[in-house]
Amino acid sequence: MKFRFATAVVCVMVAAAFAAKIPSAQVVDSGSFGIFIGGKRVATETFKVEQRSDGSTVKSELKAQDGSTQRSDMELTAKGEIVRYGWQQVEPQKAELSIVPKDEFLSETISAGPNQKPITLPHLMPHSTPILDDNFFLHRELLLWRYLASGCTVKPEGLSCSTAPQQFGVLIPVQHASESVIVDFKGKEKLPVKGAETDCSVFRMRTETSEWTVYMNNEQKVVRIAAAGVEVVRD
């Protein structure tokens, strides 16, 4: 089962966000998202973001209720540039792809199965391009971190962000395509999270074909993502 509810994907380091001083190895976010369609849970995404002194690793696994499973594994430099991105479909049939830098741009290798010859596709995009795989909702949090690093500051009362929208060119691996995502800050809102009212910053992510509302708590972690008929909630 594939999840392409939005055409967007990401990569960025937490170090860039607010220039925080983080030890050489630290888990900066981990947990799981429940994915609901029409109020019914259809999948769970478990994830982990770890930062080291020389870069970051981002891992996700998406398990659908029908048993299908996808995984992603991303490595970034200390500047947030791509070292490698890998995607695997484990069930119902095996498939995989990888993205690595090649010269000044990015190169994607696709393997649809053991009996098929791998295909290589060039992407004329810089190494700093965010990966925003539309099968993994953690990547939207990563894109927001990049937005926060470029246009927001932390104050005692919470985040303060420019109201001007920002546009990001992203690479969507499973679609083998690039797209523009516009991110803007919509203000503050109280949201019930695990039974408690939580102050959240609200953002909007738009492409030509989709629009998502993303809620982030004061720890700069996404707690809810919503679109027409789809809701993603941190467990």
C-alpha positions in Angstrom: 0.0 0.0 0.0 1.5 3.4 -1.0 0.8 6.7 0.6 1.0 9.6 -1.7 -1.5 11.9 0.0 0.8 14.9 -0.7 3.5 15.6 -3.2 6.3 16.6 -0.9 9.6 15.0 0.7 12.7 16.3 3.1 16.1 16.4 4.5 17.7 18.9 7.0 19.7 18.9 10.1 18.5 19.9 13.5 21.8 21.7 14.1 20.8 24.2 11.5 17.6 25.0 13.5 18.5 27.7 16.0 22.2 26.8 15.9 21.8 24.6 19.0 24.9 23.1 20.6 24.4 19.3 20.4 26.8 16.6 21.5 28.6 14.4 18.9 25.8 11.8 19.1 22.2 12.5 20.2 18.7 11.4 19.4 16.9 14.6 18.6 13.5 13.0 17.8 12.1 9.5 17.8 8.6 7.9 18.2 5.7 7.1 15.9 2.9 8.7 13.9 -0.5 7.1 13.5 -1.9 7.7 10.0 -5.7 7.9 9.8 -8.1 8.1 6.8 -11.7 8.9 7.5 -11.0 8.4 11.2 -9.6 4.8 10.7 -6.0 4.0 11.4 -4.4 2.7 8.2 -0.7 2.7 9.0 2.0 3.5 11.6 5.3 5.3 10.9 8.1 4.7 13.4 11.1 7.0 13.1 14.4 8.2 14.6 16.5 11.3 14.0 20.0 11.2 15.3 22.7 13.9 15.1 26.5 13.4 15.3 29.3 15.9 15.1 29.8 15.1 11.4 26.2 14.9 10.3 22.8 13.3 10.9 20.8 10.1 10.2 17.1 9.9 9.6 15.3 6.6 9.6 11.6 5.7 9.2 9.5 2.6 8.8 6.0 2.7 7.5 3.8 -0.4 8.3 0.3 -0.4 6.8 -2.6 -2.3 8.4 -2.7 -4.6 5.3 0.9 -5.8 6.1 2.8 -3.7 3.5 6.0 -2.2 4.7 8.3 0.5 3.5 11.6 1.9 5.0 13.7 4.9 4.4 17.3 5.8 5.6 18.9 9.2 5.0 22.4 10.4 5.8 23.2 14.1 5.8 26.5 16.1 6.2 27.0 18.7 9.0 25.7 21.3 6.5 22.5 19.3 5.8 23.6 18.1 2.4 22.7 14.6 1.1 25.2 11.8 1.6 22.8 9.1 0.7 19.0 8.4 0.7 17.7 4.9 0.5 14.1 3.6 0.2 12.9 0.0 0.4 9.6 -1.7 -0.1 9.7 -4.9 1.9 6.1 -6.1 1.4 4.1 -7.1 -0.6 7.0 -7.1 -3.2 10.6 -6.0 -2.9 11.8 -2.8 -4.5 14.3 -0.2 -3.7 16.0 3.0 -4.8 18.9 5.2 -3.6 20.0 8.8 -4.2 23.6 9.9 -3.9 25.5 13.0 -5.0 27.2 12.8 -8.3 29.4 15.7 -9.3 27.4 18.9 -8.6 24.0 17.2 -8.8 22.1 14.1 -7.5 21.8 10.6 -9.0 19.0 8.2 -8.4 19.3 4.4 -8.9 16.0 2.3 -9.0 15.8 -1.4 -8.6 12.3 -2.8 -9.1 13.2 -6.5 -8.5 15.9 -9.1 -8.7 15.2 -9.9 -12.4 15.2 -6.3 -13.6 18.2 -4.2 -14.5 18.7 -1.1 -12.2 17.8 2.3 -13.8 19.8 5.4 -13.1 18.1 8.8 -13.3 20.0 12.2 -13.0 18.4 15.1 -11.1 19.9 18.5 -11.8 19.4 19.6 -8.2 22.1 20.6 -5.6 23.3 18.4 -2.8 21.4 20.6 -0.3 18.0 19.7 -1.9 15.5 18.5 0.8 14.3 14.9 0.3 10.5 14.9 0.9 9.3 11.4 0.3 5.5 11.5 0.3 5.4 8.1 1.9 7.0 9.3 5.2 5.5 12.1 7.3 8.7 12.6 9.3 10.1 14.4 6.2 7.6 17.2 6.7 9.0 17.8 10.1 12.5 18.0 8.6 11.3 20.5 6.1 9.8 22.6 8.8 13.2 22.5 10.7 14.8 24.0 7.6 12.0 26.7 7.4 12.5 27.5 11.1 16.3 27.8 10.7 15.9 30.3 7.9 13.0 32.5 9.2 12.2 31.9 12.9 13.6 32.7 16.3 13.0 31.2 19.7 11.5 33.5 22.4 10.3 32.8 26.0 6.7 32.8 24.8 7.5 30.4 21.9 8.4 30.6 18.2 8.4 33.9 16.4 8.3 33.5 12.6 8.0 35.7 9.6 4.6 35.8 8.0 6.2 35.8 4.5 5.9 32.3 2.9 9.1 30.5 1.8 9.4 28.2 -1.3 11.5 25.1 -1.3 12.5 22.9 -4.2 12.3 19.3 -3.0 13.0 15.9 -4.5 10.3 13.2 -4.3 12.2 9.9 -4.7 9.4 7.4 -5.2 7.9 9.7 -7.9 11.4 10.3 -9.4 10.5 14.0 -9.6 11.0 17.4 -8.1 8.4 19.9 -6.9 8.1 23.2 -5.2 6.7 23.4 -1.7 5.5 26.7 -0.2 5.7 26.9 3.6 4.2 29.7 5.7 3.5 30.3 9.4 -0.2 30.7 10.3 0.1 31.5 14.0 -0.6 29.8 17.3 -3.3 27.4 18.4 -4.1 25.2 21.3 -4.4 21.6 20.4 -5.3 18.6 22.6 -2.3 16.3 22.6 -2.6 13.0 24.6 -5.4 14.5 26.6 -3.7 17.8 27.5 -4.1 21.2 25.9 -0.8 22.0 24.1 0.4 25.3 22.6 1.3 24.7 19.0 2.7 26.7 16.1 0.6 26.2 13.0 2.1 26.0 9.5 0.8 25.4 6.0 2.5 23.4 3.3 1.3 23.8 -0.2 2.1 22.4 -3.6 0.2 22.7 -6.9 -2.0 19.7 -6.0 -2.1 19.5 -2.2 -2.3 21.5 1.0 -1.3 20.3 4.5 -1.7 22.0 7.9 1.1 21.1 10.3 1.1 21.6 14.1 4.4 21.8 16.0 4.8 21.9 19.7 7.2 24.2 21.7 9.9 21.5 21.4 9.8 21.9 17.6 8.3 18.5 17.1 5.4 17.8 14.8 2.3 16.5 16.8 -0.3 16.6 14.0 -0.6 16.9 10.2 -4.0 17.3 8.6 -5.4 17.4 5.1 -8.7 16.6 3.5 -9.7 13.2 4.9 -6.2 12.4 6.2 -4.9 13.0 9.7 -1.4 12.1 11.1 -1.0 12.2 14.9 2.1 11.6 17.0 1.5 8.6 19.3 
